[in-house]
Amino acid sequence: MKLVVTGPFGVGKTTLIRTLSEIPTLHTEEVMTTSSAGLDDLRGLPEKATTTVAVDFGRLTVPGDLVLYLFGTPGQERFFPLWQDIARGALGALVMADTRRLADSFPVMDMVEEQGLPYAVAVNRFPGAPAHSDEVLRRHLDLAPETPLVQCDARNRRDSIGTLIALGEYVLSRLTQDAP
């Protein structure tokens, strides 16, 4: 099952894939240079020094021999055309969000919806970031009632697995609903 892990710049996509993958991840993370100074908004990301420039990839086998292929996308708008190529053939998307910059998630959610992909939202809890209830997050993110929302720490394996369970259950329910 191909799943896309997406979200705005600096939200923890690479971290989540590294946390979950049973294989060494493929990642195209590079040190940020002065060339990106006017392009990448680092507000709220004081320690951010690297960025994904193409794709992250990891694999996770779940009980029953179901293999999840996790494809992470770059978060900057200049890489959005690449996003469509990465998403081709995916069964669903996990959209990651950050409470320090919730509005940054809207362009990504728009792309996922335009592709027609079922998705779940994983709010990555960063140290020192504002904490909000699911109800408040749903309202601020303007989520449909059926869209799964999970709060997690992308560095924590159990939390990260919970995000995939929420997404997987939702994707399977949608596949069942759409079946003739």
CORDALIN-V105714 format. One line per field, one symbol per residue. phi: phi as a letter, one per 30 degrees, with the letter a starting at -180 (. if undefined). psi: psi as a letter, one per 40 degrees, with the letter a starting at -180 (. if undefined). burial: + if it has 9 or more other C-alpha atoms within 8 Angstrom, else -. A space follows every 10 residues. Layout:
phi: ???
psi: ???
burial: ???
This chain:
phi: .dbccbldei cjdddddddd ddcedcbcdb ddcddcedcc dceibdcdbb bdcbacbbbb ccejidcccc cccdcdedce ededdddeid cabcccbbdd bedddddddd dddddiddbc ccdddceide cbdedddedd dhddedddbb cacddcdded dedddededd dddddddddd
psi: hhihhiiihf eedddddddd heihihifhi hiiedededh hehefdehei iheciihiih hiiefhhhhh hhiieideed ddddddehei eiihhiihee fddedddddd ddddeehiii hhhhhiheih hiiddddddd efiidehihh hiheehdddd dddddddddd dddddddei.
burial: -+++++++++ ++++++++++ +---+-+++- -+-------- ---------- ++++++++++ +-----++++ ++++++--++ --+--++--+ +++++++++- ++-+++-++- -++---++++ +++++----- ---+--++-- +-----++++ ++++-++-++ ++++-+++-+ +--+------
